[in-house]
């Protein structure tokens, strides 16, 4: 039953209308004024409103105006009642939105007719609205399903979380089981997504902050999912948060597309950078802008126009901007870097060769004609000015966006151009090459049955070119009987099925010679997919076969050599796993070959040698550095260790080491002998030091005897002579006494020098620095050679043994410089630091070739330097010599003071 609201301030008119409508079985409600009518319209939502125009509190016009403001009431049909008959009054009501007008007094039939008409129309509208709502609901549901989107809501009061069906699908759960617990839901997400959820949830609850985030989860069905989660707060009329709501969208496919696009972008960049063809990206946006301006000039022929207006052409060329280039471009144009190339092509005309301007005009014409692709030959110039021919290919952009980045490919065809000029000569060389390589070519036309052979093909098969190519049966008769079936089948399949073949077969020539042939055939396919012919080559591989047989025999001999070698020969992977072991392992180590195939070498290497072996392999062999013979110990099957000398040769495949070949031989006896030699050397070193110390002890004793006896006797004798000189009775022999006194003084001075040279007291009393200073002063006075001493300390505390060994070593070097170097200046630098004591002896003499020190056959014993080395080594020091001919020699002593 339709509901009608009557708004009329006149009781009689209102009752009359209500009675008429009741009689027609309408549900009638009424209001006495406009304000009351507005309230009832909002509360009752009638199907039709009949209202007077002039009423207290709220007129009919204002009532209708307020109803149109509300979405709930704006579509309710509205009919005015009025005694006004003037057209402006009627137009005003209709302009506000009235659906009809009744004039008082009321005509019952007209009223009933209009009311029923309006209600019928309203019912149709409502039915359409319901249908539209259902369609919208279905569309929304289908859109959500297609977009993989579902909604959710949470009520703070009931603590109930509600999911739509799509959300259950996203999480892989069944709606019958209800929404899972919060902890279970959270567990679906990875750690990073959990952190996101906790943060946005806290912000939403605490501050009402909405969110829109992407999350990653593994659902209940163990499916990887990416979702977009949107959430916002729900408020009541008092602005109090009463819950939350939002949507989930499955964006897994979108993410996969994004990842695919990223891979495609990265692949394009990789392809762009590494493709062998020159590619650069141009910005043609300014070019297109100028072309658009030229179009407005109604130019009939753009090519002729640009030829006649070179300034316009130059302006277009100058607007081309090259933004990026690949490596092949740099190589093609001989540019050292991208920046160097871009600096040279700020105007692309800088790399234009002969006739390139005309090509650019054709390119502009292609843009003008809205072509999609432009391809042409063009001449370019390298940065050094050399010209080359190339094929230019540009995909003309069809959108403004694509004008910013236009890929341009340039493939040099200079070699092709050169080849064309030499084509005739090349054909001759090809024929000669076929003859030398014993390769001939042939063709077969299936429709005409025509066969064509090259000269070398005739020669290989032993047929006369004068008679033309033989038929198939003639060929088959020359093929070895055991190979005829194979040859016949592959040719038949090539013709019938379109398959290629590559086989070897034997042929017998009329002179009883036998050849081995490699036959290659490829079908030619027609436009309908049928085989229209065959192309192929014939190669005489008789010599290769014989060579291959010889190689196999050589390999067999190599196998015999490796299998019977006394050395241990192995093939190993980079991690030392054995792939092959020669049988000599049995004699050397007592193991069987099978004991170590597939195992690593380190399991039998002495524990003290494992690390050094690994370092040698990793730091040298695996880096392509030649490894010197490396000795190490290996455990024999009986338990004892033997010494092996290890040599390695790496094997490379695709510039990467795939295996290495090792050769090891037993050097146990050699190592034992070496150890004995080292013992002898150690004993010799100790003996050298002991000799030095004994010698110093004897010198010290001799010096002491000279000082205590000879010198004292001389002093006493001098004193006695001096006394005799004062005796006047002996004045007659005063000259003799003076002569004796002089010689005694000289003898006394010489005894003092001998004492200092044998064992300088200053060394034991004042230390090494004072002793070396005294030594330089003595040598400077004696040999008239400038000597200088520089020291950063005045005294160094050393024990007697170290002091005398260091002193004698420095003395030996200085004396060598005086005797052999022809030096005019000797400098002694002493430097003490935290590491120890450095003594540097320099001279400005002749210098010498230090390589002679390592030459065992050089003249001179070299025992002095040997003794110096052993002395310094005994005090745990180092001794080095550097020398330059005609410049001088530098000797560096170092000894640690903490030892």
C-alpha positions in Angstrom: 0.0 0.0 0.0 1.4 3.4 -1.0 1.9 6.0 1.7 0.9 9.7 0.9 1.7 12.7 3.1 -0.8 15.6 2.8 0.5 19.0 4.1 -2.3 21.6 4.4 -3.0 24.3 7.0 -6.7 24.4 6.1 -8.5 21.6 8.0 -11.4 21.3 5.6 -9.3 21.0 2.5 -6.9 18.6 4.3 -9.8 16.4 5.5 -11.3 16.4 2.0 -8.1 15.3 0.3 -7.4 12.6 3.0 -11.0 11.2 2.6 -10.6 10.9 -1.2 -7.3 9.1 -0.8 -8.5 6.8 1.9 -11.4 5.8 -0.3 -8.9 4.8 -3.0 -7.1 2.5 -0.3 -4.0 4.7 0.1 -2.3 5.0 3.5 -2.6 8.7 4.3 -0.6 10.8 6.9 -1.0 14.5 7.2 0.7 17.6 8.6 -0.9 21.0 9.6 2.1 23.2 8.5 5.4 23.1 6.5 7.6 22.5 9.6 5.5 19.5 10.7 5.4 18.2 7.1 9.3 18.3 6.9 9.6 16.3 10.1 7.1 13.6 9.0 8.6 13.4 5.6 12.0 12.6 7.1 10.5 10.1 9.6 7.9 8.4 7.5 9.5 8.6 4.0 6.2 8.6 2.1 5.8 7.6 -1.5 4.1 10.9 -2.5 3.7 14.4 -0.9 0.8 16.8 -1.6 1.5 20.2 -0.1 -0.1 23.6 0.0 2.0 26.6 -1.1 1.1 29.2 1.5 1.4 27.9 5.1 2.6 29.2 8.5 6.1 28.4 9.9 7.3 26.9 6.6 5.9 27.6 3.1 5.5 24.9 0.5 8.4 26.3 -1.5 10.7 26.2 1.5 9.5 22.7 2.4 10.3 21.4 -1.1 13.7 23.1 -1.0 14.6 21.4 2.3 13.4 18.1 1.1 15.7 18.3 -2.0 18.7 18.9 0.3 18.5 15.4 1.9 19.4 12.3 0.0 16.6 10.4 1.8 13.9 12.7 0.6 15.1 14.3 -2.6 13.5 11.7 -4.9 10.0 11.7 -3.3 7.4 13.0 -5.8 6.0 16.4 -4.7 2.7 18.0 -5.9 1.7 21.6 -5.0 -1.9 22.7 -4.0 -2.6 26.4 -4.6 -5.3 28.9 -5.4 -2.7 30.9 -7.4 -3.2 30.6 -11.2 -0.5 33.0 -12.4 2.2 31.5 -14.6 5.2 32.9 -12.6 3.9 31.1 -9.5 3.5 27.8 -11.3 7.0 28.2 -12.9 8.6 28.9 -9.5 7.3 25.7 -8.0 8.3 23.6 -11.0 11.8 25.2 -11.0 12.3 24.2 -7.4 11.6 20.6 -8.3 7.8 20.0 -8.0 6.4 17.1 -10.0 2.9 18.6 -10.4 0.4 21.4 -9.5 -3.3 21.2 -8.3 -5.5 24.3 -8.3 -8.1 24.7 -5.6 -10.9 23.8 -5.4 -9.9 20.1 -5.8 -11.2 18.0 -8.7 -11.5 14.5 -7.3 -11.1 12.6 -10.6 -8.1 14.7 -11.6 -6.6 14.2 -8.1 -6.9 10.5 -8.2 -5.6 10.2 -11.8 -2.5 12.3 -11.1 -1.8 10.6 -7.8 -2.0 7.1 -9.3 0.1 8.2 -12.3 2.8 9.6 -10.0 2.8 6.6 -7.7 3.0 4.2 -10.7 5.9 6.1 -12.0 7.5 6.1 -8.5 7.1 2.4 -8.3 8.8 1.9 -11.6 11.6 4.1 -10.4 11.9 2.2 -7.1 11.9 -1.1 -8.9 14.7 0.2 -11.2 16.5 1.4 -8.1 16.2 -2.0 -6.4 17.4 -3.7 -9.6 20.2 -1.2 -10.0 21.2 -1.8 -6.3 21.2 -5.5 -6.9 23.2 -5.1 -10.1 25.6 -2.7 -8.2 25.9 -5.2 -5.4 26.6 -8.0 -7.9 29.0 -5.8 -9.8 30.8 -4.8 -6.6 31.0 -8.4 -5.6 32.4 -9.4 -9.0 34.7 -6.4 -9.0 36.0 -7.5 -5.6 36.5 -11.0 -6.9 38.2 -9.9 -10.0 40.4 -7.4 -8.1 40.9 -10.1 -5.4 39.7 -7.6 -2.8 37.8 -8.3 0.4 36.7 -6.2 3.4 37.0 -6.6 7.1 35.6 -4.8 10.2 36.2 -4.9 13.9 33.8 -3.9 16.6 35.4 -2.6 19.8 32.4 -3.4 21.9 31.8 -6.9 20.8 35.5 -7.6 20.0 34.3 -9.3 16.8 36.4 -9.3 13.6 34.4 -9.9 10.4 35.9 -11.0 7.1 34.3 -11.1 3.6 34.7 -14.2 1.5 37.6 -12.8 -0.4 39.7 -12.3 2.8 39.2 -16.0 3.6 40.5 -16.9 0.1 43.6 -14.6 0.6 44.4 -16.3 3.9 43.6 -19.8 2.5 41.1 -20.6 5.3 37.5 -21.8 5.2 34.8 -19.3 6.2 33.0 -22.1 8.0 35.8 -22.2 10.5 35.3 -18.5 11.2 38.0 -15.8 11.5 41.2 -17.2 13.1 42.7 -15.9 16.3 44.8 -12.7 16.1 48.0 -14.5 16.9 47.3 -17.1 14.2 46.6 -14.3 11.6 49.9 -12.6 12.6 51.9 -15.8 12.3 51.0 -15.9 8.5 53.2 -12.9 7.9 57.0 -12.6 7.7 58.9 -10.7 10.4 59.1 -7.5 8.5 55.4 -7.5 7.7 54.6 -8.3 11.4 56.5 -5.2 12.4 54.5 -3.1 10.0 51.2 -4.5 11.2 52.0 -3.9 14.9 53.1 -0.3 14.2 50.1 0.8 12.0 47.6 -1.0 14.3 49.0 0.9 17.3 48.9 4.2 15.4 45.3 3.5 14.3 44.1 2.6 17.8 46.0 5.3 19.6 45.6 8.2 17.2 43.1 7.1 14.6 45.8 7.2 11.9 44.6 5.4 8.7 47.1 3.3 6.9 47.7 1.8 3.4 50.6 -0.7 3.4 51.9 -3.8 1.5 52.5 -7.0 3.3 53.9 -10.5 2.5 52.5 -13.7 4.0 52.4 -17.5 3.6 48.8 -18.5 3.9 47.2 -21.6 5.4 47.6 -23.4 2.1 51.3 -22.6 2.1 50.9 -20.2 -0.8 53.1 -17.1 -1.0 50.9 -14.0 -1.1 51.4 -10.2 -1.3 48.5 -8.1 -0.1 47.6 -4.5 0.1 46.0 -3.7 3.5 44.0 -0.5 4.0 42.5 0.4 7.4 40.7 3.3 9.1 38.9 4.0 12.3 35.1 3.9 12.7 33.4 6.7 14.8 29.9 7.2 16.2 28.0 10.5 16.2 29.9 11.6 19.3 33.2 11.2 17.4 34.1 8.2 19.6 36.1 5.4 18.0 33.8 2.3 18.0 35.8 0.1 15.8 38.0 -0.3 12.7 37.4 -1.3 9.1 39.3 -1.8 5.9 40.0 -3.9 2.9 42.6 -6.5 1.8 43.6 -6.8 -1.8 45.6 -9.7 -3.2 48.4 -8.0 -5.2 50.5 -11.1 -5.7 50.1 -11.0 -9.5 50.8 -7.3 -9.5 54.0 -7.9 -7.5 55.1 -10.7 -9.9 54.5 -8.3 -12.8 56.5 -5.6 -11.0 59.4 -8.1 -10.4 59.1 -9.2 -14.0 59.2 -5.6 -15.1 62.3 -5.0 -12.9 64.0 -8.0 -14.4 63.1 -6.9 -17.9 64.5 -3.4 -17.1 67.7 -4.9 -15.7 67.9 -7.3 -18.6 67.4 -4.4 -21.1 70.2 -2.5 -19.3 72.4 -5.5 -19.4 71.6 -6.1 -23.1 72.0 -2.4 -23.8 75.4 -2.3 -22.2 76.7 -5.6 -23.6 75.1 -6.1 -27.0 77.6 -6.2 -29.8 75.6 -3.7 -31.9 76.0 0.0 -31.2 73.0 1.5 -29.5 72.4 4.9 -28.1 69.3 6.7 -26.7 68.2 10.0 -28.3 65.8 12.7 -26.9 63.8 13.8 -29.9 61.2 15.8 -28.1 62.6 19.1 -29.3 62.8 17.7 -32.9 59.1 16.8 -32.8 58.2 20.2 -31.4 59.9 21.9 -34.3 58.3 19.5 -36.8 54.8 20.4 -35.3 55.6 24.0 -35.9 56.7 23.3 -39.5 53.4 21.4 -40.1 51.5 24.6 -39.5 53.3 26.2 -42.5 51.5 23.7 -44.9 54.7 22.6 -46.5 53.8 20.4 -49.5 57.1 18.5 -49.5 59.3 18.5 -46.4 62.3 16.9 -48.1 62.5 19.7 -50.7 61.8 22.3 -48.1 64.8 21.1 -45.9 67.1 20.9 -48.9 66.2 24.5 -49.8 66.4 25.7 -46.2 69.7 24.5 -44.7 69.2 26.6 -41.5 66.0 24.8 -40.7 67.8 21.5 -41.3 70.7 22.5 -39.0 68.3 23.6 -36.4 66.6 20.2 -36.4 70.0 18.4 -36.2 71.0 20.6 -33.3 67.9 19.6 -31.4 68.9 15.9 -31.3 70.2 15.0 -27.8 72.1 11.8 -27.2 71.5 10.8 -23.6 73.2 7.4 -23.2 75.4 5.0 -25.2 76.5 1.4 -24.8 80.0 -0.1 -24.8 79.7 -1.1 -28.5 79.1 2.5 -29.4 82.3 3.6 -27.6 84.2 0.9 -29.4 82.7 1.7 -32.8 83.5 5.4 -32.5 86.9 4.9 -30.8 85.8 6.8 -27.7 87.7 6.2 -24.5 84.7 6.9 -22.2 81.0 7.7 -22.4 81.7 11.3 -21.3 84.3 11.8 -24.1 81.7 10.6 -26.7 78.8 12.7 -25.3 81.1 15.8 -25.2 81.9 15.2 -28.9 78.2 14.7 -30.0 76.6 17.6 -28.2 75.7 18.3 -31.9 75.2 15.0 -33.5 76.4 16.5 -36.8 79.9 16.2 -35.5 79.9 12.5 -36.2 78.1 12.8 -39.6 80.0 11.4 -42.5 79.6 12.0 -46.2 75.9 12.1 -47.2 74.6 11.8 -43.6 72.8 15.1 -43.9 70.6 13.7 -46.8 69.9 10.6 -44.6 68.8 12.9 -41.8 66.4 14.7 -44.2 64.9 11.3 -45.1 64.5 10.5 -41.3 62.6 13.8 -40.8 60.4 12.9 -43.8 59.7 9.5 -42.2 58.5 11.4 -39.0 56.5 13.8 -41.2 54.8 10.9 -42.9 54.1 9.2 -39.5 56.1 6.1 -40.4 56.8 3.7 -37.5 60.4 2.7 -38.4 63.2 4.3 -40.3 66.2 2.3 -41.6 68.9 3.5 -43.9 72.5 3.2 -44.8 74.6 6.1 -43.4 78.2 7.3 -43.2 79.5 8.2 -39.7 82.8 9.6 -38.5 84.8 8.2 -35.6 86.2 10.6 -33.1 89.5 10.4 -34.9 87.9 11.5 -38.2 87.8 8.1 -39.9 84.6 7.4 -41.8 82.7 4.1 -41.8 79.4 2.9 -43.4 76.6 1.6 -41.1 73.0 0.6 -41.1 70.9 3.1 -39.0 67.7 1.8 -37.5 65.3 4.0 -35.5 61.9 3.1 -34.1 60.0 6.4 -34.6 58.1 7.2 -31.3 54.3 7.4 -31.6 53.7 9.1 -28.2 55.1 12.2 -26.5 56.5 10.1 -23.6 58.5 7.9 -26.0 60.0 10.9 -27.7 62.2 11.4 -24.6 64.1 8.1 -25.0 64.4 6.8 -28.6 66.7 3.8 -29.1 68.9 4.1 -32.1 70.9 1.1 -33.4 73.9 1.5 -35.6 75.6 -1.6 -37.1 78.8 -1.0 -39.0 78.7 -2.5 -42.4 82.1 -1.2 -43.4 83.5 -4.7 -43.5 80.6 -5.7 -45.8 81.3 -2.8 -48.0 84.9 -3.8 -48.2 83.9 -7.3 -48.8 81.6 -6.4 -51.7 84.5 -4.7 -53.4 86.6 -7.9 -53.0 83.7 -10.3 -53.7 85.1 -11.6 -57.0 88.6 -12.2 -55.5 86.9 -13.8 -52.4 85.0 -16.2 -54.6 88.3 -17.3 -56.2 89.8 -17.7 -52.8 86.7 -19.6 -51.7 87.2 -22.1 -54.4 90.9 -22.4 -53.6 90.0 -22.7 -49.9 87.5 -25.5 -50.7 90.2 -27.3 -52.6 92.7 -26.9 -49.7 90.2 -27.8 -47.1 88.7 -30.6 -49.2 85.2 -29.2 -48.8 82.7 -29.0 -51.6 79.1 -27.7 -51.7 76.1 -28.9 -53.6 72.4 -28.2 -54.0 69.3 -30.3 -55.1 66.0 -29.0 -56.4 63.1 -31.4 -55.6 60.8 -30.2 -58.3 63.2 -30.1 -61.2 65.5 -32.8 -59.8 68.4 -30.6 -60.7 71.7 -31.3 -58.9 74.6 -28.7 -58.7 78.1 -29.6 -57.5 81.1 -27.4 -56.9 84.4 -28.3 -58.5 85.8 -29.7 -55.2 82.7 -31.9 -54.8 83.5 -33.5 -58.2 87.1 -34.0 -57.1 86.1 -35.6 -53.8 83.7 -38.1 -55.4 86.0 -38.8 -58.4 83.4 -37.8 -61.1 84.2 -35.8 -64.2 82.8 -32.3 -64.1 82.4 -32.4 -67.9 79.6 -35.0 -67.5 77.7 -32.9 -64.9 76.6 -34.0 -61.5 75.7 -37.7 -61.3 72.3 -39.0 -60.3 71.5 -40.4 -56.9 72.0 -44.1 -57.9 75.5 -43.4 -59.3 76.4 -41.7 -56.1 75.0 -44.6 -54.0 77.1 -47.1 -56.0 80.3 -45.4 -54.8 79.3 -45.4 -51.2 80.6 -48.3 -49.0 78.1 -51.1 -48.9 77.9 -50.8 -45.1 77.1 -47.1 -45.2 74.5 -47.1 -48.1 71.5 -47.7 -45.9 72.5 -44.8 -43.6 73.0 -42.4 -46.5 69.8 -43.4 -48.2 67.7 -43.0 -45.0 69.0 -39.5 -44.0 68.5 -38.1 -47.5 65.0 -39.6 -47.7 64.1 -38.1 -44.3 65.5 -34.7 -45.3 63.3 -34.6 -48.4 60.1 -36.1 -46.8 60.3 -34.8 -43.2 62.5 -31.7 -43.7 65.2 -32.9 -41.2 68.9 -31.9 -41.4 71.7 -34.4 -41.3 75.4 -34.5 -40.5 76.9 -38.0 -41.0 80.2 -39.7 -41.9 80.4 -42.4 -44.6 83.0 -44.1 -46.8 83.2 -44.1 -50.6 85.2 -46.2 -53.1 86.7 -44.6 -56.1 87.3 -46.3 -59.5 91.1 -46.4 -58.7 90.3 -48.5 -55.6 91.1 -45.6 -53.2 88.8 -45.3 -50.2 87.8 -42.0 -48.6 85.9 -41.0 -45.5 83.4 -38.3 -46.2 81.5 -35.9 -43.8 78.1 -35.2 -45.4 76.0 -32.3 -44.2 72.5 -31.6 -45.6 69.9 -29.0 -44.8 66.4 -28.8 -46.3 65.1 -25.7 -48.0 61.5 -25.0 -46.9 58.9 -23.3 -49.2 56.3 -20.7 -48.3 53.8 -23.5 -47.7 56.1 -25.5 -45.4 57.1 -28.1 -48.0 60.6 -29.1 -48.8 61.6 -27.5 -52.1 65.3 -28.5 -52.1 68.4 -29.4 -50.2 71.7 -27.6 -49.6 74.8 -29.2 -48.2 78.5 -29.7 -48.1 80.8 -32.7 -48.7 84.1 -32.8 -46.9 86.9 -35.3 -47.4 88.0 -36.1 -43.8 90.2 -39.0 -44.7 93.3 -37.2 -43.4 91.5 -36.1 -40.2 90.4 -39.6 -39.6 94.0 -40.8 -39.9 95.2 -38.0 -37.7 92.5 -38.9 -35.2 93.6 -42.5 -35.2 97.2 -41.3 -34.5 95.9 -39.1 -31.7 94.2 -42.1 -30.2 97.4 -44.0 -30.5 99.3 -41.2 -28.9 96.8 -41.0 -26.1 97.3 -44.7 -25.6 101.1 -44.2 -25.4 100.6 -41.3 -23.0 98.4 -43.6 -20.8 101.2 -46.2 -20.9 103.7 -43.6 -19.8 101.5 -42.3 -17.0 100.6 -45.8 -15.8 104.2 -47.0 -15.7 105.9 -43.8 -14.5 107.8 -43.9 -11.2 106.4 -40.4 -10.4 102.9 -40.0 -9.0 100.8 -38.3 -11.7 97.3 -37.2 -10.7 94.3 -35.3 -12.1 92.6 -33.3 -9.4 89.6 -30.9 -9.1 90.2 -27.4 -7.6 89.3 -28.7 -4.1 92.0 -31.4 -4.5 89.6 -34.3 -5.1 91.3 -37.0 -7.2 89.9 -37.8 -10.6 92.8 -39.9 -11.7 95.9 -41.4 -10.0 98.7 -43.2 -11.7 99.4 -46.8 -10.6 102.8 -45.6 -9.2 100.9 -44.7 -6.0 101.3 -48.4 -5.1 105.1 -48.3 -5.2 105.4 -44.8 -3.7 102.8 -44.9 -0.9 101.5 -48.5 -0.8 97.9 -47.5 -1.6 95.6 -48.7 -4.4 94.3 -46.2 -7.0 90.8 -46.9 -5.9 91.7 -45.8 -2.3 91.7 -42.1 -3.2 89.6 -41.7 -6.4 86.9 -39.1 -5.3 88.7 -38.2 -2.2 90.9 -35.2 -1.2 94.6 -35.2 -0.9 94.8 -33.5 2.5 93.7 -36.6 4.4 97.2 -38.1 4.0 99.3 -34.9 4.2 101.4 -34.4 7.3 99.5 -32.0 9.6 102.4 -29.5 9.7 102.3 -29.3 5.9 98.6 -29.1 5.2 98.3 -25.3 5.6 101.3 -24.5 3.5 100.0 -26.8 0.7 96.6 -25.1 0.8 98.1 -21.6 0.7 100.3 -22.6 -2.3 97.2 -23.9 -4.2 94.9 -21.0 -3.3 97.3 -18.1 -3.7 99.3 -19.3 -6.7 97.9 -22.2 -8.7 94.2 -21.1 -8.6 95.3 -17.5 -9.6 97.4 -18.7 -12.5 100.8 -18.2 -10.9 103.5 -20.8 -11.6 104.2 -22.8 -8.5 107.8 -23.6 -7.6 108.4 -27.3 -6.6 106.9 -27.7 -3.2 108.1 -30.4 -0.8 105.7 -31.8 1.7 105.3 -35.0 3.7 102.7 -37.7 3.0 101.7 -40.7 5.1 102.7 -44.1 3.7 100.1 -46.9 4.1 102.4 -48.5 6.6 102.2 -45.4 8.8 105.6 -43.6 8.2 105.9 -40.4 6.3 107.9 -39.8 3.1 108.8 -36.6 1.4 107.3 -35.7 -2.0 108.2 -32.9 -4.4 105.0 -31.4 -5.8 104.6 -29.7 -9.2 101.3 -28.4 -10.5 99.9 -27.5 -14.0 96.4 -25.9 -14.1 93.9 -26.9 -16.8 91.5 -24.1 -17.9 88.1 -24.2 -19.5 86.3 -21.0 -20.5 89.0 -19.0 -18.7 88.3 -20.8 -15.5 90.4 -23.5 -13.9 88.5 -26.8 -14.0 91.3 -29.2 -13.0 95.0 -29.3 -12.3 97.6 -32.0 -13.1 100.1 -32.7 -10.3 103.3 -34.6 -10.5 105.0 -35.8 -7.4 108.3 -37.7 -6.8 109.9 -39.2 -3.8 112.6 -36.9 -2.4 112.9 -38.5 1.0 116.6 -39.2 0.6 117.3 -35.8 -0.8 115.5 -34.2 2.2 117.4 -36.3 4.7 120.6 -35.3 3.0 119.5 -31.6 3.1 118.8 -31.9 6.8 122.3 -33.3 7.3 123.7 -30.4 5.3 121.7 -27.9 7.4 123.2 -29.5 10.5 126.7 -29.1 9.0 125.9 -25.5 8.2 124.7 -24.8 11.7 127.9 -26.4 13.1 130.0 -24.3 10.7 128.2 -21.1 11.8 128.8 -21.9 15.4 132.5 -22.8 14.6 132.9 -19.5 12.8 131.6 -17.5 15.8 133.7 -19.6 18.2 136.8 -18.9 16.0 136.0 -15.2 16.1 135.5 -15.1 19.8 138.7 -17.2 20.4 140.6 -14.9 18.1 139.3 -11.9 20.0 140.3 -13.5 23.3 143.8 -14.2 22.0 144.0 -10.6 20.6 142.9 -9.3 24.0 145.5 -11.4 25.8 148.3 -10.3 23.4 147.2 -6.7 23.8 147.2 -7.1 27.5 150.7 -8.6 27.5 152.1 -5.9 25.3 150.5 -3.3 27.5 151.6 -4.9 30.8 155.1 -6.0 29.8 156.5 -4.5 26.6 155.0 -1.1 27.1 156.1 -0.9 30.7 159.6 -2.0 29.9 159.8 0.7 27.2 158.5 3.3 29.6 161.1 2.3 32.3 163.8 2.4 29.6 162.7 5.8 28.5 162.8 7.1 32.0 166.3 5.7 32.5 167.6 7.3 29.3 166.1 10.6 30.5 167.9 10.4 33.7 171.2 9.6 31.9 170.7 12.6 29.7 170.8 14.8 32.8 174.2 13.4 33.9 176.8 15.9 32.8 179.5 13.3 32.9 177.7 11.5 30.1 177.4 14.6 28.0 179.8 13.1 25.5 177.2 10.4 24.5 174.2 12.8 24.7 173.5 12.4 21.0 173.5 8.6 21.3 171.2 8.8 24.3 168.8 11.1 22.3 168.8 8.6 19.4 167.9 5.7 21.7 165.2 7.8 23.4 163.6 8.6 20.1 163.4 5.0 19.0 162.1 4.0 22.4 159.3 6.6 22.1 158.4 5.3 18.6 158.4 1.8 19.9 156.1 2.8 22.8 153.7 4.6 20.4 153.6 1.5 18.0 152.9 -0.8 21.0 150.0 1.4 21.9 148.6 1.3 18.4 149.1 -2.5 18.2 147.3 -2.8 21.5 144.3 -0.7 20.2 144.2 -2.6 16.9 144.3 -6.0 18.6 141.7 -5.2 21.2 140.5 -1.6 21.5 140.0 -0.8 25.2 137.5 1.9 24.3 135.1 -0.8 23.1 135.0 -2.5 26.5 135.1 0.6 28.5 133.0 3.1 26.6 130.9 1.0 24.2 130.3 0.4 20.5 129.6 4.0 19.5 132.8 5.4 21.1 134.8 2.5 19.6 133.5 3.1 16.1 134.2 6.8 16.4 137.8 6.0 17.5 138.1 3.6 14.5 137.0 6.3 12.0 139.4 8.9 13.5 142.3 6.4 13.2 141.5 5.4 9.6 141.0 9.0 8.6 144.4 9.9 10.0 146.1 6.9 8.5 144.6 6.7 5.0 143.6 10.4 4.5 140.0 9.4 3.7 137.2 11.6 5.0 135.2 9.7 7.6 131.9 10.9 9.3 129.8 9.3 12.1 126.2 10.3 12.7 124.2 8.9 15.7 120.9 9.6 17.3 122.2 8.2 20.7 125.5 8.6 22.6 125.6 5.2 24.2 124.1 1.7 23.5 124.3 -1.0 26.1 125.5 -4.3 24.5 127.2 -7.3 26.0 130.8 -8.0 25.1 130.0 -10.8 22.6 127.6 -8.7 20.6 129.8 -5.6 20.8 132.9 -7.3 19.5 131.0 -9.2 16.7 129.2 -6.0 15.6 132.4 -4.0 15.8 134.5 -6.4 13.8 131.8 -6.7 11.1 131.6 -2.9 10.6 135.5 -2.8 10.7 135.7 -5.5 8.0 133.2 -3.5 5.7 135.1 -0.2 6.2 138.4 -1.8 5.5 137.0 -3.4 2.3 135.9 0.1 1.2 139.3 1.6 1.9 141.2 -1.2 0.1 139.0 -1.8 -3.0 136.4 1.0 -3.5 138.7 4.0 -4.1 136.3 6.0 -1.9 137.0 9.6 -0.7 134.2 9.6 1.8 132.9 7.0 4.3 129.8 7.7 6.3 128.6 5.8 9.3 125.0 6.4 10.4 123.8 4.9 13.7 120.0 4.8 14.4 118.4 3.3 17.5 114.6 2.8 17.5 112.0 0.6 19.1 112.8 -2.3 16.7 116.5 -2.3 17.3 119.9 -0.9 16.2 120.5 0.1 12.6 124.1 0.8 11.4 124.4 2.1 7.8 127.9 2.2 6.2 128.1 4.3 2.9 131.0 5.0 0.6 131.2 7.0 -2.6 133.6 4.6 -4.3 133.5 2.6 -7.5 130.7 0.3 -6.6 130.3 -3.2 -7.9 127.8 -5.7 -9.3 126.1 -7.4 -6.3 125.1 -10.3 -8.5 128.7 -11.5 -8.1 128.1 -12.1 -4.4 125.7 -15.0 -5.4 128.0 -16.4 -8.1 130.0 -19.2 -6.6 132.5 -19.0 -9.5 133.5 -15.3 -8.9 137.1 -14.5 -8.2 138.1 -14.2 -4.5 137.2 -16.4 -1.6 134.6 -14.0 -0.2 135.4 -15.5 3.2 135.4 -12.0 4.8 131.8 -11.3 3.8 130.8 -14.8 4.8 132.3 -14.3 8.2 130.5 -10.9 8.5 127.2 -12.6 7.6 127.7 -15.4 10.1 128.6 -12.9 12.9 125.5 -10.9 12.3 123.3 -14.0 12.0 124.7 -15.2 15.3 123.4 -12.1 17.0 120.0 -12.6 15.3 120.6 -9.6 13.0 120.5 -9.0 9.2 123.1 -7.8 6.8 122.3 -6.4 3.3 124.5 -4.9 0.6 123.4 -2.6 -2.2 125.8 -1.1 -4.7 125.7 1.0 -7.9 128.7 1.2 -10.2 130.4 4.6 -10.1 128.1 5.7 -7.3 129.1 3.7 -4.3 128.1 1.0 -1.9 125.7 0.9 1.1 125.8 -1.8 3.8 123.0 -2.0 6.2 123.4 -3.8 9.6 120.4 -4.4 11.9 120.3 -6.2 15.2 117.4 -6.4 17.6 118.3 -5.0 21.0 115.7 -7.2 22.9 117.6 -10.4 22.1 
